[in-house]
Amino acid sequence: MGDEGVRDSPYHNAPVSKWAKITKRLLSRHPLSSQEIVDAVRSSWDAIFESRIGQRDLVIGQDIFPEPQIMGFLLHELIPIELAARHPGEWRRCENSGEKDLVYIPDPRRSVEIKTSSHKQQIFSNRSFAQKPSKTKKDNDGYYLAVNFQKFAKAHESRPDIRLIRFGWLDHSDWTGQDAPTGQQAKLRPEVELYKFLTLYKLPG
């Protein structure tokens, strides 16, 4: 807990009881509004089902039913494109591995990492996110957009939807890597999920 990255965290030395207040303050300073984030995520999700694939105009949700990893990848790619189209010259998608997924051109410190998951609430990452980044690697501390979505249960059933959209701030120390030496996944501690994200949208019901 004594390294420079932890000391630079806006949550440094703050008790868990203060985290929610700090999170709200951080998000109030961000250039994207809550409503715009929700609109961009939902528009990107809709775009997946409105697209036509190949010469046969195959439609996702009608002709093909991709696994969650593919749906998550598409959503992850489309959100930055959607926001860049809305704000040309202000936002853009990442161009190299050293950048966040969604880059804020005027101030890269406001850039956003995007995580998608078919889990009902949790998000996951590569185990490397739990490690302090080197100077040549992407800084894993900062703003995060977390999107949880439904997966296809069975072919030709109702279209899956966005379950949960959250926005917050994470530090690399918030991620816990798997104990197994071969484990490549990292997850967030429960208190981090609760207090370092704000819920922007939750699927009714």
Backbone as ProteinMPNN parsed JSONL, in Angstrom:
{"seq_chain_A": "MGDEGVRDSPYHNAPVSKWAKITKRLLSRHPLSSQEIVDAVRSSWDAIFESRIGQRDLVIGQDIFPEPQIMGFLLHELIPIELAARHPGEWRRCENSGEKDLVYIPDPRRSVEIKTSSHKQQIFSNRSFAQKPSKTKKDNDGYYLAVNFQKFAKAHESRPDIRLIRFGWLDHSDWTGQDAPTGQQAKLRPEVELYKFLTLYKLPG", "coords_chain_A": {"N_chain_A": [[0.809, -1.203, 0.0], [2.168, 1.094, -0.065], [3.159, 2.082, -2.427], [3.765, 4.37, -5.188], [1.62, 4.553, -7.002], [-0.627, 3.852, -5.452], [-0.617, 5.893, -3.549], [-1.247, 8.042, -5.153], [-3.886, 7.619, -5.7], [-7.27, 8.748, -5.655], [-8.652, 7.717, -3.576], [-6.908, 7.205, -1.573], [-5.99, 6.372, 1.671], [-8.58, 6.815, 2.512], [-11.436, 5.8, 4.348], [-13.62, 2.962, 3.781], [-16.224, 3.787, 4.145], [-16.274, 6.323, 3.093], [-15.974, 6.09, 0.417], [-18.101, 6.08, -1.517], [-18.894, 8.755, -1.616], [-16.576, 9.962, -2.593], [-16.464, 8.753, -5.099], [-18.777, 9.82, -6.343], [-17.997, 12.494, -6.488], [-15.79, 12.346, -8.224], [-17.033, 11.467, -10.592], [-18.71, 13.569, -11.116], [-17.004, 15.403, -12.154], [-16.366, 14.485, -14.59], [-16.319, 14.654, -18.179], [-18.364, 13.337, -19.632], [-21.836, 12.922, -19.433], [-24.117, 11.127, -17.275], [-26.478, 10.303, -18.581], [-25.765, 10.461, -21.265], [-23.827, 8.486, -21.452], [-25.35, 6.181, -20.923], [-27.127, 6.302, -23.106], [-25.309, 5.979, -25.233], [-24.289, 3.415, -24.768], [-26.598, 1.819, -24.993], [-27.382, 2.421, -27.595], [-25.233, 1.352, -28.98], [-25.529, -1.338, -28.362], [-28.002, -1.843, -29.621], [-27.154, -1.471, -32.23], [-25.712, -3.763, -32.782], [-27.663, -5.678, -33.284], [-28.928, -4.61, -35.409], [-27.242, -4.767, -37.504], [-26.047, -6.156, -40.621], [-24.674, -9.138, -41.884], [-22.316, -10.299, -44.162], [-22.912, -11.682, -47.524], [-25.36, -12.842, -47.393], [-26.818, -11.348, -45.701], [-26.992, -11.857, -42.894], [-28.447, -11.831, -39.666], [-27.812, -10.946, -36.372], [-29.234, -12.582, -33.662], [-31.363, -13.453, -35.091], [-30.502, -15.08, -37.226], [-27.957, -15.929, -36.46], [-26.421, -16.657, -33.295], [-24.422, -15.413, -31.265], [-21.79, -16.368, -28.944], [-21.332, -15.213, -25.513], [-18.751, -14.011, -25.269], [-18.215, -13.003, -27.8], [-20.318, -11.196, -28.192], [-19.751, -9.428, -26.136], [-17.274, -8.464, -27.014], [-18.01, -7.103, -29.393], [-19.687, -5.088, -28.356], [-17.873, -3.762, -26.715], [-16.177, -2.686, -28.655], [-17.874, -1.037, -30.133], [-18.919, 0.988, -28.472], [-16.877, 3.06, -27.978], [-16.669, 3.979, -30.642], [-19.215, 4.98, -31.113], [-19.361, 7.137, -29.266], [-17.238, 8.688, -30.174], [-18.223, 9.44, -32.652], [-20.289, 11.074, -31.876], [-18.932, 13.125, -30.659], [-16.755, 14.389, -32.337], [-13.247, 14.895, -32.564], [-13.047, 15.254, -29.898], [-13.508, 12.906, -28.42], [-12.166, 9.626, -28.959], [-11.558, 6.278, -30.171], [-9.257, 3.854, -28.802], [-5.858, 3.752, -29.995], [-3.569, 2.354, -29.652], [-1.927, -0.115, -27.561], [-1.197, 1.126, -25.241], [-3.082, 2.929, -24.493], [-6.239, 3.941, -22.984], [-9.481, 2.403, -23.522], [-11.428, 4.204, -24.457], [-10.622, 7.291, -25.462], [-10.077, 10.488, -24.161], [-9.441, 13.272, -25.791], [-8.723, 16.045, -25.139], [-7.815, 15.795, -22.495], [-6.183, 13.216, -21.43], [-6.328, 11.992, -18.932], [-8.947, 11.753, -18.298], [-9.802, 9.687, -19.776], [-11.344, 6.475, -20.549], [-11.634, 3.164, -19.425], [-13.139, 0.204, -20.642], [-15.293, -2.362, -19.614], [-16.949, -5.359, -20.264], [-19.48, -7.812, -19.57], [-21.212, -10.937, -19.302], [-22.077, -11.752, -16.899], [-24.351, -11.402, -14.15], [-23.802, -9.217, -12.512], [-21.078, -8.838, -11.805], [-17.8, -7.803, -13.013], [-14.903, -8.719, -14.9], [-11.354, -9.111, -15.367], [-8.134, -9.232, -17.022], [-5.466, -10.854, -15.336], [-3.264, -9.215, -15.165], [-4.188, -6.681, -14.669], [-4.291, -6.419, -11.975], [-1.807, -5.788, -11.223], [0.829, -3.422, -10.624], [1.214, -1.059, -13.146], [3.878, -0.888, -15.566], [6.136, 1.603, -16.924], [5.945, 1.303, -19.615], [3.563, 0.11, -20.07], [-0.074, 0.157, -20.203], [-1.779, 2.418, -18.067], [-3.641, 1.189, -15.509], [-5.245, 2.383, -13.662], [-8.001, 4.551, -13.022], [-10.876, 5.949, -14.749], [-13.689, 3.833, -15.229], [-15.968, 2.089, -17.274], [-18.531, -0.093, -16.796], [-20.319, -2.712, -18.153], [-22.959, -4.891, -18.057], [-24.551, -7.607, -19.608], [-27.307, -9.508, -20.968], [-27.18, -12.921, -22.048], [-27.708, -15.003, -24.965], [-30.231, -17.25, -24.362], [-31.638, -19.4, -25.581], [-31.874, -20.242, -29.033], [-33.812, -18.069, -31.067], [-35.382, -17.106, -29.031], [-36.54, -14.319, -26.985], [-34.919, -11.173, -27.595], [-31.755, -10.608, -26.102], [-30.807, -8.254, -23.503], [-29.388, -5.172, -22.202], [-28.214, -5.443, -18.97], [-27.078, -3.961, -16.837], [-25.532, -0.866, -16.254], [-22.695, 0.729, -15.232], [-20.603, 3.277, -13.815], [-17.426, 4.398, -12.854], [-14.49, 4.655, -10.758], [-11.452, 2.941, -10.727], [-8.621, 1.478, -9.122], [-5.48, -0.186, -9.702], [-4.988, -1.781, -7.542], [-7.449, -2.596, -6.705], [-8.203, -4.851, -8.006], [-8.285, -8.385, -7.749], [-6.223, -11.009, -8.322], [-6.458, -14.391, -9.592], [-5.755, -17.149, -7.426], [-4.525, -19.493, -8.294], [-1.583, -20.521, -9.988], [-1.736, -20.698, -12.761], [-3.954, -19.254, -13.311], [-5.65, -16.699, -15.052], [-7.414, -14.682, -14.648], [-8.908, -11.791, -13.115], [-10.776, -10.329, -10.458], [-13.064, -8.004, -8.862], [-13.039, -6.782, -5.506], [-15.792, -7.177, -3.185], [-16.556, -4.766, -1.812], [-15.506, -2.848, -3.448], [-16.989, -3.121, -5.815], [-19.404, -2.201, -4.803], [-19.036, 0.479, -3.879], [-17.307, 1.972, -5.486], [-18.353, 2.325, -7.903], [-21.01, 3.934, -9.656], [-24.389, 3.261, -10.276], [-25.8, 3.62, -13.374], [-27.778, 2.682, -15.009], [-30.262, 0.168, -14.768], [-31.672, -2.865, -15.679], [-35.143, -3.101, -15.73], [-37.246, -5.091, -13.569]], "CA_chain_A": [[0.0, 0.0, 0.0], [3.003, 2.268, 0.016], [3.73, 2.48, -3.699], [3.344, 5.675, -5.683], [0.315, 4.469, -7.616], [-1.657, 3.867, -4.423], [-0.629, 7.224, -2.945], [-1.881, 8.956, -6.093], [-5.3, 7.293, -5.81], [-8.171, 9.662, -4.943], [-9.192, 7.005, -2.416], [-5.796, 6.895, -0.676], [-6.217, 6.577, 3.11], [-9.995, 7.061, 2.811], [-12.146, 4.593, 4.78], [-14.639, 2.487, 2.84], [-17.443, 4.576, 4.359], [-16.173, 7.573, 2.334], [-15.739, 5.803, -0.995], [-19.227, 6.473, -2.371], [-18.842, 10.214, -1.765], [-15.445, 10.25, -3.483], [-16.866, 8.324, -6.441], [-19.707, 10.821, -6.883], [-17.231, 13.703, -6.811], [-14.999, 12.06, -9.42], [-17.89, 11.373, -11.768], [-19.254, 14.902, -11.389], [-15.972, 16.145, -12.883], [-16.098, 13.841, -15.873], [-17.013, 15.357, -19.268], [-19.537, 12.612, -20.115], [-22.947, 12.842, -18.488], [-24.652, 9.781, -17.058], [-27.463, 9.982, -19.607], [-25.1, 10.231, -22.546], [-23.187, 7.175, -21.374], [-26.411, 5.179, -21.074], [-27.597, 6.352, -24.496], [-24.274, 5.431, -26.113], [-24.231, 1.965, -24.558], [-27.796, 1.187, -25.537], [-27.324, 2.563, -29.055], [-24.238, 0.388, -29.454], [-26.163, -2.66, -28.251], [-28.984, -1.941, -30.703], [-26.445, -1.564, -33.51], [-25.31, -5.161, -32.986], [-28.802, -6.432, -33.813], [-29.366, -3.963, -36.649], [-26.218, -4.989, -38.525], [-26.191, -7.259, -41.564], [-23.37, -9.775, -42.035], [-22.066, -11.095, -45.349], [-23.776, -11.585, -48.695], [-26.696, -13.349, -47.068], [-27.44, -10.406, -44.761], [-27.314, -12.554, -41.652], [-28.784, -10.921, -38.571], [-27.599, -11.472, -35.02], [-30.499, -12.706, -32.947], [-32.32, -14.108, -35.978], [-29.819, -16.137, -37.978], [-26.825, -16.398, -35.662], [-26.59, -16.354, -31.871], [-23.038, -15.489, -30.788], [-21.455, -16.594, -27.544], [-21.154, -13.95, -24.779], [-17.453, -13.378, -25.53], [-18.309, -12.258, -29.057], [-21.216, -10.067, -27.945], [-19.005, -8.477, -25.317], [-16.262, -7.838, -27.87], [-18.671, -6.148, -30.278], [-20.124, -3.952, -27.548], [-16.645, -3.09, -26.29], [-15.646, -1.942, -29.796], [-18.834, -0.076, -30.67], [-19.147, 2.125, -27.57], [-15.991, 4.184, -28.307], [-16.997, 4.503, -31.968], [-20.441, 5.762, -30.952], [-19.065, 8.402, -28.585], [-16.379, 9.471, -31.065], [-19.091, 10.006, -33.684], [-21.069, 12.146, -31.252], [-18.038, 14.215, -30.257], [-15.52, 14.31, -33.127], [-12.185, 15.77, -32.097], [-13.047, 15.277, -28.431], [-13.348, 11.515, -28.009], [-11.803, 8.67, -29.998], [-11.225, 4.942, -29.681], [-7.815, 3.698, -28.589], [-5.067, 3.487, -31.195], [-2.465, 1.457, -29.308], [-2.142, -0.851, -26.31], [-0.877, 1.966, -24.094], [-4.18, 3.866, -24.248], [-7.518, 3.42, -22.518], [-10.369, 2.026, -24.623], [-12.079, 5.43, -24.923], [-9.635, 8.332, -25.171], [-10.524, 11.881, -24.135], [-8.314, 13.943, -26.431], [-8.233, 17.231, -24.426], [-7.19, 15.441, -21.221], [-6.185, 11.749, -21.359], [-6.642, 11.508, -17.584], [-10.392, 11.498, -18.268], [-10.084, 8.541, -20.648], [-12.17, 5.456, -19.895], [-11.477, 1.737, -19.71], [-14.459, -0.404, -20.774], [-15.381, -3.785, -19.294], [-18.265, -5.939, -20.519], [-19.603, -9.156, -19.007], [-22.552, -11.529, -19.285], [-22.433, -12.014, -15.506], [-25.456, -10.535, -13.739], [-23.346, -7.982, -11.882], [-19.629, -8.695, -11.714], [-16.956, -7.69, -14.191], [-13.633, -9.415, -14.728], [-10.28, -8.586, -16.19], [-6.917, -10.017, -17.049], [-4.731, -10.814, -14.075], [-2.285, -8.127, -15.217], [-4.797, -5.459, -14.153], [-4.055, -6.374, -10.532], [-0.401, -5.455, -11.019], [1.208, -2.04, -10.885], [1.698, -0.988, -14.528], [5.198, -0.313, -15.813], [6.091, 2.817, -17.74], [5.655, 0.942, -21.005], [2.245, -0.509, -20.129], [-1.213, 1.021, -19.963], [-2.124, 2.693, -16.676], [-4.929, 0.552, -15.242], [-6.002, 3.201, -12.721], [-8.77, 5.604, -13.674], [-12.315, 5.795, -14.96], [-14.116, 2.557, -15.819], [-17.36, 1.86, -17.636], [-18.838, -1.519, -16.656], [-21.596, -3.04, -18.786], [-23.377, -6.293, -17.951], [-25.599, -7.862, -20.588], [-27.867, -10.851, -21.018], [-26.716, -13.752, -23.157], [-28.754, -15.783, -25.608], [-30.56, -18.476, -23.636], [-31.894, -20.375, -26.637], [-32.112, -19.603, -30.32], [-35.15, -17.593, -31.418], [-36.106, -16.535, -27.901], [-36.515, -12.862, -26.994], [-33.592, -10.574, -27.724], [-31.134, -10.245, -24.829], [-30.765, -6.81, -23.273], [-28.4, -4.67, -21.255], [-28.657, -5.626, -17.586], [-26.551, -3.02, -15.858], [-24.49, 0.059, -16.704], [-22.103, 1.432, -14.091], [-19.458, 4.122, -14.129], [-16.702, 4.645, -11.613], [-13.026, 4.772, -10.764], [-10.769, 1.791, -10.149], [-7.167, 1.441, -9.044], [-5.015, -1.553, -9.967], [-5.038, -2.528, -6.281], [-8.822, -3.069, -6.481], [-8.361, -6.151, -8.657], [-7.698, -9.537, -7.073], [-5.914, -12.063, -9.278], [-6.711, -15.765, -9.164], [-4.663, -17.727, -6.642], [-3.837, -20.539, -9.056], [-0.49, -19.98, -10.809], [-2.124, -20.629, -14.169], [-5.148, -18.429, -13.443], [-5.406, -15.459, -15.788], [-8.526, -13.769, -14.431], [-8.949, -10.979, -11.901], [-12.097, -9.794, -10.162], [-13.068, -6.916, -7.899], [-13.525, -7.074, -4.163], [-17.201, -6.764, -3.062], [-16.716, -3.366, -1.416], [-15.182, -2.032, -4.617], [-18.185, -3.172, -6.665], [-20.485, -1.444, -4.176], [-18.817, 1.887, -3.561], [-16.469, 2.693, -6.44], [-19.164, 2.477, -9.103], [-22.382, 4.415, -9.562], [-25.271, 2.609, -11.238], [-26.449, 4.566, -14.277], [-28.949, 2.027, -15.591], [-30.499, -1.213, -14.372], [-32.812, -3.423, -16.397], [-36.292, -3.292, -14.84], [-37.728, -6.447, -13.353]], "C_chain_A": [[0.849, 1.261, 0.0], [3.534, 2.725, -1.325], [3.096, 3.764, -4.209], [1.95, 5.647, -6.272], [-0.809, 4.52, -6.609], [-1.758, 5.25, -3.796], [-1.337, 8.235, -3.841], [-3.376, 8.707, -6.229], [-6.148, 8.319, -5.071], [-8.794, 9.024, -3.705], [-8.118, 6.72, -1.366], [-6.113, 7.318, 0.756], [-7.67, 6.864, 3.474], [-10.654, 5.764, 3.267], [-13.225, 4.219, 3.773], [-15.922, 3.307, 2.952], [-17.445, 5.88, 3.561], [-16.088, 7.336, 0.822], [-16.865, 6.292, -1.904], [-19.213, 7.974, -2.633], [-17.721, 10.614, -2.719], [-15.803, 9.891, -4.921], [-17.796, 9.345, -7.085], [-18.968, 12.088, -7.291], [-16.417, 13.506, -8.092], [-15.859, 12.064, -10.682], [-18.51, 12.715, -12.119], [-18.276, 15.751, -12.195], [-15.71, 15.583, -14.275], [-16.901, 14.509, -16.983], [-18.232, 14.637, -19.836], [-20.616, 12.577, -19.046], [-23.433, 11.404, -18.366], [-25.607, 9.374, -18.175], [-26.808, 9.705, -20.951], [-24.397, 8.878, -22.571], [-24.215, 6.07, -21.603], [-26.893, 5.132, -22.521], [-26.591, 5.707, -25.45], [-24.18, 3.913, -25.991], [-25.425, 1.277, -25.211], [-27.847, 1.303, -27.066], [-26.343, 1.563, -29.66], [-24.794, -1.029, -29.414], [-27.179, -2.866, -29.367], [-28.299, -2.142, -32.05], [-26.005, -2.993, -33.82], [-26.425, -5.942, -33.683], [-29.338, -5.834, -35.111], [-28.403, -4.216, -37.803], [-26.565, -6.187, -39.409], [-24.803, -7.813, -41.879], [-23.317, -10.591, -43.321], [-23.082, -10.914, -46.461], [-25.201, -12.051, -48.412], [-27.423, -12.472, -46.048], [-27.888, -11.095, -43.471], [-27.49, -11.552, -40.521], [-28.54, -11.616, -37.238], [-28.925, -11.466, -34.272], [-31.602, -13.329, -33.778], [-31.686, -15.308, -36.691], [-28.648, -16.741, -37.215], [-26.966, -15.886, -34.238], [-25.231, -16.468, -31.182], [-22.918, -15.766, -29.299], [-21.216, -15.246, -26.851], [-19.832, -13.246, -25.067], [-17.495, -12.528, -26.793], [-19.203, -11.039, -28.886], [-20.504, -8.99, -27.13], [-17.954, -7.743, -26.122], [-16.889, -6.776, -28.765], [-19.095, -4.899, -29.513], [-18.929, -3.103, -27.126], [-16.069, -2.224, -27.411], [-16.575, -0.819, -30.242], [-19.037, 1.145, -29.778], [-18.194, 3.284, -27.864], [-16.293, 4.809, -29.671], [-18.23, 5.398, -31.889], [-20.151, 7.121, -30.322], [-18.146, 9.284, -29.422], [-17.196, 10.133, -32.169], [-19.922, 11.16, -33.136], [-20.212, 13.364, -30.932], [-16.72, 14.135, -31.032], [-14.487, 15.331, -32.65], [-12.078, 15.855, -30.591], [-12.81, 13.882, -27.854], [-12.925, 10.674, -29.212], [-11.546, 7.309, -29.358], [-9.708, 4.835, -29.541], [-7.118, 3.344, -29.9], [-3.863, 2.596, -30.921], [-2.702, 0.877, -27.921], [-1.826, -0.029, -25.067], [-1.972, 2.94, -23.728], [-5.391, 3.158, -23.648], [-8.414, 3.16, -23.733], [-11.042, 3.231, -25.273], [-11.209, 6.605, -24.493], [-10.277, 9.713, -25.23], [-9.349, 12.741, -24.595], [-7.825, 15.171, -25.655], [-7.48, 16.907, -23.138], [-7.236, 13.923, -21.05], [-6.471, 11.183, -19.969], [-8.127, 11.21, -17.426], [-10.781, 10.337, -19.183], [-10.706, 7.397, -19.849], [-11.79, 4.054, -20.368], [-12.871, 1.104, -19.707], [-14.378, -1.897, -20.469], [-16.813, -4.255, -19.545], [-18.295, -7.365, -19.986], [-21.044, -9.63, -19.104], [-22.946, -11.977, -17.881], [-23.52, -11.02, -15.091], [-24.975, -9.21, -13.164], [-21.835, -7.786, -11.94], [-18.981, -8.429, -13.069], [-15.617, -8.345, -13.874], [-12.593, -8.797, -15.651], [-9.129, -9.569, -16.229], [-6.168, -9.832, -15.741], [-3.732, -9.656, -14.022], [-2.851, -6.821, -14.678], [-4.579, -5.316, -12.655], [-2.617, -5.985, -10.202], [-0.149, -3.985, -11.314], [1.778, -1.95, -12.294], [3.095, -0.394, -14.614], [5.047, 0.91, -16.707], [5.727, 2.516, -19.187], [4.268, 0.323, -21.171], [1.153, 0.518, -19.849], [-1.456, 1.194, -18.474], [-3.521, 2.138, -16.419], [-5.758, 1.288, -14.203], [-6.81, 4.237, -13.505], [-10.238, 5.267, -13.817], [-12.616, 4.476, -15.677], [-15.613, 2.598, -16.113], [-17.593, 0.355, -17.621], [-20.232, -1.789, -17.212], [-21.847, -4.54, -18.667], [-24.571, -6.517, -18.865], [-26.101, -9.295, -20.48], [-27.257, -11.616, -22.188], [-27.903, -14.484, -23.767], [-28.985, -17.054, -24.801], [-30.754, -19.623, -24.622], [-32.165, -19.612, -27.925], [-33.585, -19.239, -30.481], [-35.992, -17.195, -30.204], [-35.966, -15.02, -27.956], [-35.081, -12.337, -27.0], [-33.008, -10.257, -26.358], [-30.972, -8.733, -24.726], [-29.593, -6.457, -22.357], [-28.967, -4.818, -19.846], [-28.322, -4.421, -16.709], [-25.468, -2.168, -16.508], [-23.997, 0.821, -15.491], [-20.875, 2.207, -14.544], [-18.745, 4.429, -12.823], [-15.217, 4.792, -11.838], [-12.442, 3.543, -10.087], [-9.267, 2.016, -10.142], [-6.715, -0.001, -9.266], [-5.073, -2.422, -8.714], [-6.438, -3.043, -5.957], [-9.058, -4.455, -7.075], [-7.648, -7.237, -7.863], [-7.476, -10.641, -8.091], [-6.226, -13.434, -8.714], [-5.49, -16.325, -8.444], [-3.857, -18.745, -7.433], [-2.762, -19.926, -9.949], [-0.862, -19.815, -12.281], [-3.355, -19.756, -14.392], [-4.836, -17.091, -14.091], [-6.45, -14.387, -15.507], [-8.364, -12.992, -13.13], [-10.369, -10.468, -11.712], [-11.969, -8.724, -9.09], [-13.565, -7.385, -6.542], [-14.954, -6.543, -4.024], [-17.382, -5.295, -2.711], [-16.375, -2.41, -2.56], [-16.38, -1.969, -5.559], [-19.285, -2.265, -6.12], [-20.257, 0.057, -4.171], [-17.932, 2.655, -4.54], [-17.099, 2.753, -7.829], [-20.476, 3.16, -8.736], [-23.202, 3.708, -10.637], [-25.987, 3.666, -12.062], [-27.732, 4.0, -14.874], [-29.029, 0.609, -15.066], [-31.754, -1.701, -15.066], [-33.971, -3.641, -15.436], [-36.668, -4.767, -14.717], [-36.781, -7.319, -12.598]], "O_chain_A": [[0.319, 2.371, 0.058], [4.303, 3.685, -1.369], [2.043, 4.192, -3.736], [1.173, 6.583, -6.083], [-1.836, 5.151, -6.857], [-2.86, 5.733, -3.538], [-1.958, 9.176, -3.347], [-4.072, 9.527, -6.828], [-5.788, 8.726, -3.966], [-9.393, 9.714, -2.881], [-8.398, 6.056, -0.368], [-6.457, 8.47, 1.017], [-7.965, 7.13, 4.639], [-10.454, 4.724, 2.639], [-13.687, 5.062, 3.004], [-16.625, 3.5, 1.96], [-18.501, 6.483, 3.37], [-16.128, 8.287, 0.042], [-16.595, 6.863, -2.96], [-19.491, 8.414, -3.748], [-17.897, 11.501, -3.555], [-15.485, 10.634, -5.85], [-17.617, 9.697, -8.251], [-19.278, 12.688, -8.32], [-16.363, 14.396, -8.941], [-15.456, 12.601, -11.714], [-18.805, 12.978, -13.285], [-18.681, 16.714, -12.846], [-14.927, 16.141, -15.042], [-18.048, 14.895, -16.76], [-19.068, 15.279, -20.471], [-20.347, 12.242, -17.892], [-23.19, 10.574, -19.242], [-25.558, 8.244, -18.661], [-27.242, 8.821, -21.691], [-24.378, 8.203, -23.601], [-23.982, 5.141, -22.377], [-27.05, 4.054, -23.093], [-26.974, 4.976, -26.364], [-24.01, 3.211, -26.988], [-25.27, 0.269, -25.9], [-28.305, 0.385, -27.745], [-26.597, 0.998, -30.723], [-24.557, -1.824, -30.324], [-27.22, -3.927, -29.989], [-28.789, -2.882, -32.904], [-25.933, -3.386, -34.985], [-26.163, -6.764, -34.561], [-30.109, -6.475, -35.826], [-28.718, -3.912, -38.953], [-27.278, -7.101, -38.996], [-23.866, -7.051, -42.113], [-24.157, -11.461, -43.551], [-23.998, -10.098, -46.356], [-26.134, -11.683, -49.126], [-28.513, -12.815, -45.59], [-29.022, -10.927, -43.023], [-26.772, -10.555, -40.435], [-29.006, -12.733, -37.01], [-29.641, -10.465, -34.255], [-32.654, -13.694, -33.251], [-32.261, -16.395, -36.747], [-28.386, -17.939, -37.32], [-27.548, -14.828, -33.997], [-24.92, -17.498, -30.583], [-23.806, -15.449, -28.508], [-20.932, -14.251, -27.516], [-19.785, -12.016, -25.106], [-16.885, -11.461, -26.851], [-18.879, -9.96, -29.382], [-20.638, -7.797, -27.401], [-17.757, -6.541, -25.944], [-16.36, -5.671, -28.884], [-18.882, -3.779, -29.979], [-18.979, -1.874, -27.177], [-15.532, -1.147, -27.148], [-16.111, 0.234, -30.681], [-19.302, 2.235, -30.285], [-18.661, 4.416, -27.991], [-16.187, 6.024, -29.837], [-18.28, 6.452, -32.524], [-20.644, 8.144, -30.797], [-18.265, 10.509, -29.38], [-16.899, 11.256, -32.576], [-20.222, 12.112, -33.856], [-20.699, 14.495, -30.933], [-15.678, 13.844, -30.445], [-14.818, 16.483, -32.371], [-11.142, 16.452, -30.059], [-12.02, 13.702, -26.928], [-13.285, 10.98, -30.348], [-11.343, 7.21, -28.148], [-8.969, 5.643, -30.105], [-7.702, 2.726, -30.79], [-3.207, 2.134, -31.854], [-3.584, 1.334, -27.194], [-2.153, -0.442, -23.954], [-1.833, 3.7, -22.769], [-5.551, 1.945, -23.783], [-8.137, 3.639, -24.833], [-11.206, 3.275, -26.492], [-11.075, 6.883, -23.302], [-10.932, 10.066, -26.21], [-8.376, 12.912, -23.862], [-6.614, 15.34, -25.515], [-6.599, 17.665, -22.731], [-8.239, 13.395, -20.569], [-6.821, 10.009, -19.845], [-8.518, 10.486, -16.511], [-11.966, 10.043, -19.343], [-10.605, 7.358, -18.622], [-11.646, 3.805, -21.565], [-13.696, 1.436, -18.856], [-13.517, -2.606, -20.991], [-17.769, -3.625, -19.094], [-17.27, -8.046, -19.952], [-21.979, -8.836, -19.003], [-24.033, -12.524, -17.69], [-23.59, -9.917, -15.631], [-25.651, -8.19, -13.305], [-21.37, -6.659, -12.109], [-19.523, -8.774, -14.119], [-15.251, -8.5, -12.709], [-12.917, -8.064, -16.586], [-9.146, -10.602, -15.559], [-6.235, -8.771, -15.119], [-3.398, -9.175, -12.939], [-2.092, -5.941, -14.273], [-4.672, -4.212, -12.119], [-2.255, -5.868, -9.031], [-0.826, -3.38, -12.146], [2.718, -2.673, -12.624], [3.455, 0.49, -13.836], [3.953, 1.209, -17.185], [5.249, 3.397, -19.902], [3.846, 0.042, -22.293], [1.418, 1.602, -19.329], [-1.354, 0.237, -17.706], [-4.484, 2.576, -17.049], [-6.869, 0.859, -13.892], [-6.352, 4.74, -14.531], [-10.774, 4.417, -13.106], [-11.904, 4.066, -16.594], [-16.411, 3.077, -15.307], [-16.933, -0.387, -18.348], [-21.208, -1.168, -16.79], [-21.042, -5.353, -19.122], [-25.497, -5.707, -18.892], [-25.411, -10.176, -19.968], [-26.868, -11.024, -23.195], [-28.97, -14.573, -23.16], [-28.062, -17.837, -24.581], [-30.12, -20.673, -24.512], [-32.631, -18.473, -27.899], [-34.478, -19.991, -30.089], [-37.194, -16.97, -30.34], [-35.341, -14.49, -28.875], [-34.163, -12.972, -26.482], [-33.706, -9.684, -25.521], [-30.998, -8.024, -25.732], [-28.911, -7.329, -21.819], [-30.078, -4.366, -19.57], [-29.157, -3.93, -15.948], [-24.6, -2.677, -17.216], [-24.775, 1.479, -14.801], [-20.205, 1.847, -15.512], [-19.385, 4.69, -11.805], [-14.752, 5.022, -12.955], [-12.881, 3.15, -9.007], [-8.713, 2.659, -11.034], [-7.486, -0.934, -9.041], [-5.192, -3.644, -8.803], [-6.603, -3.841, -5.034], [-10.0, -5.149, -6.693], [-6.54, -7.031, -7.367], [-8.435, -11.158, -8.664], [-6.257, -13.619, -7.498], [-4.349, -16.023, -8.794], [-2.642, -18.847, -7.262], [-3.01, -18.911, -10.6], [-0.37, -18.915, -12.961], [-3.759, -19.538, -15.534], [-3.868, -16.426, -13.72], [-6.379, -13.295, -16.07], [-7.761, -13.476, -12.172], [-11.079, -10.206, -12.683], [-10.91, -8.554, -8.486], [-14.409, -8.277, -6.449], [-15.303, -5.557, -4.674], [-18.271, -4.639, -3.255], [-16.897, -1.297, -2.625], [-16.743, -0.897, -6.043], [-20.013, -1.635, -6.887], [-21.182, 0.827, -4.429], [-17.819, 3.876, -4.432], [-16.467, 3.174, -8.797], [-20.989, 2.981, -7.631], [-22.755, 3.575, -11.776], [-26.698, 4.509, -11.517], [-28.656, 4.743, -15.204], [-28.015, -0.076, -14.931], [-32.784, -1.027, -15.045], [-33.797, -4.307, -14.415], [-36.443, -5.569, -15.623], [-37.08, -8.489, -12.355]]}, "name": "protein", "num_of_chains": 1, "seq": "MGDEGVRDSPYHNAPVSKWAKITKRLLSRHPLSSQEIVDAVRSSWDAIFESRIGQRDLVIGQDIFPEPQIMGFLLHELIPIELAARHPGEWRRCENSGEKDLVYIPDPRRSVEIKTSSHKQQIFSNRSFAQKPSKTKKDNDGYYLAVNFQKFAKAHESRPDIRLIRFGWLDHSDWTGQDAPTGQQAKLRPEVELYKFLTLYKLPG"}
